[in-house]
Structure formats: C-alpha cells, structure tokens
Amino acid sequence: MFLYQEKGKRLLSDLLKLSKPIQPRFISKVKAGGGFEADYVKHSVIVEHLLGIIGPFDQEVKEILRGPGGEVEGVVGRFTFQIDGDTVVIEEAGGVERKDKGKALPAGEALKDCMSDAVKRAASRIGLGTHLWSGPGYTLYDSLSKRVPDHPSKEGFVPKLVTEKEATDE
C-alpha cells in the first residue's frame, strides 16, 4: 500500500481513491420498481476496484435470512478492509436480486446473489460507488481532495509516494 505523506503525516490515500467516482463506462441502467431506472455497477467491477485500491479483504456470512418457506432471502455479511493503515469492519445486509423464472433461486445461488449485494453495499460505506446514491449532490471526493495538499487535480502535481514502512519510520 502506498500513502501520501507530508511532514511525516500519513494522508488519506486509500479513502481518496475509494471515493473517486466510478468511470461511466462501468455504469449501466437497470429497471427498478415503478418504471424507475437506477445506475448499476456489476459485482466484478466493485471487487476489482476494491482489490486494486486496498488489496485483498476478508468477508464472512454472519447471518442467513430466510423466508417463511425456508428459502434464502438475504444475508448479513461482515467485511474487513485495510484502509490507510486502519482495520475497518463493516456489517451490511444483502438481498436476492434475481429470480429463477419467478421462483426462488436454489440456496447456493441465492447466497451468492445476497453476498454480491452485501459487498456492493459495504463498498459504498467505505466510499466506493457512493456517488451512485448521492447523484449530482455528491461531495465526498471533492472534500477529501482538499485534505490532500498536493492532489493530482491540482496543476503541477508531483506525488511523493512512500511505502507504509517508510511512512511509519519517520
């Protein structure tokens, strides 16, 4: 992991990268209830962004939520991320987003669907894809950018990247 460093202080490199809006080429529209269209990003895109920014993370199923007939309807997942040198634990719910010809999915498929939803929700809690819910009023990336004195958005930016060990040695 690399950190921005200024005068021996670690700055929010990972959080800043997580908060950067996802490129439009990865966003599609899906029909939601009542004719509403929502922005959608595939599970694989979210996971690739997470791995590319913060590296591997732990996930576990904390609870399986079942319907009246015993079918899997949701999960509570726990995700453990390393962000800017800190351990961050997020518990988030995920639900079944698809059906098999109007019937409940087999349990294994339903669990995968639920965890896919939960990881996307957990990612939003650490800044990744949050702009999709905020819409035009999204401010997180701009707010964090102001906290990094020499941010890439500023003209003439030349980053000083250091390893985590170098940052803690100073």
Backbone hydrogen bonds, N-H to C=O, Kabsch-Sander energy under -0.5 kcal/mol:
donor,donor_aa,acceptor,acceptor_aa,energy
3,L,162,V,-1.6
5,Q,160,K,-0.7
6,E,9,K,-1.7
9,K,6,E,-2.1
11,L,4,Y,-2.2
13,S,11,L,-2.3
16,L,12,L,-1.6
17,K,13,S,-2.2
18,L,14,D,-2.8
19,S,15,L,-1.9
20,K,16,L,-0.7
20,K,17,K,-0.7
26,F,23,Q,-2.2
27,I,24,P,-1.8
28,S,40,Y,-2.9
30,V,38,A,-2.5
32,A,36,F,-4.2
35,G,32,A,-0.8
36,F,33,G,-1.2
38,A,30,V,-2.8
40,Y,28,S,-3.0
46,I,42,K,-1.8
47,V,43,H,-2.6
48,E,44,S,-2.5
49,H,45,V,-2.3
50,L,46,I,-2.6
51,L,47,V,-2.9
52,G,48,E,-2.6
53,I,49,H,-1.7
54,I,50,L,-2.9
55,G,50,L,-0.9
55,G,51,L,-0.8
58,D,80,T,-1.8
60,E,78,R,-2.0
62,K,60,E,-0.7
62,K,76,V,-3.0
63,E,76,V,-1.5
65,L,63,E,-0.5
65,L,74,G,-3.4
66,R,64,I,-0.5
67,G,71,E,-3.1
70,G,67,G,-2.0
73,E,65,L,-3.1
74,G,65,L,-1.9
75,V,94,G,-2.3
76,V,63,E,-2.4
77,G,75,V,-0.5
77,G,92,E,-3.0
78,R,60,E,-2.9
79,F,90,I,-3.0
80,T,58,D,-2.3
81,F,79,F,-0.5
81,F,88,V,-3.0
83,I,81,F,-0.6
83,I,86,D,-2.9
86,D,83,I,-2.1
88,V,81,F,-3.2
88,V,86,D,-0.5
90,I,79,F,-2.8
90,I,88,V,-0.5
92,E,77,G,-2.4
92,E,90,I,-0.5
94,G,75,V,-2.2
96,V,73,E,-1.5
100,D,103,K,-2.4
101,K,99,K,-0.9
103,K,100,D,-1.9
110,A,106,P,-2.7
111,L,107,A,-2.6
112,K,108,G,-2.0
113,D,109,E,-2.3
114,C,110,A,-2.6
115,M,111,L,-2.6
116,S,112,K,-2.2
117,D,113,D,-2.0
118,A,114,C,-2.6
119,V,115,M,-2.6
120,K,116,S,-1.7
121,R,117,D,-2.1
122,A,118,A,-2.8
123,A,119,V,-2.5
124,S,120,K,-1.6
125,R,121,R,-1.2
126,I,122,A,-0.7
126,I,123,A,-1.0
127,G,124,S,-1.2
128,L,123,A,-2.0
129,G,127,G,-0.6
130,T,127,G,-1.0
132,L,129,G,-1.8
133,W,129,G,-0.5
133,W,130,T,-1.1
134,S,130,T,-1.9
135,G,131,H,-2.3
137,G,134,S,-1.0
138,Y,135,G,-1.8
143,S,139,T,-2.6
144,L,140,L,-2.7
145,S,141,Y,-2.5
146,K,142,D,-1.5
147,R,143,S,-0.5
147,R,144,L,-1.2
148,V,144,L,-0.6
148,V,145,S,-1.0
151,H,148,V,-0.6
151,H,149,P,-0.6
154,K,151,H,-2.8
157,F,154,K,-1.4
161,L,159,P,-0.7
162,V,3,L,-1.2
164,E,1,M,-0.8
167,A,163,T,-2.1
168,T,164,E,-1.9
169,D,165,K,-1.6
170,E,166,E,-0.9
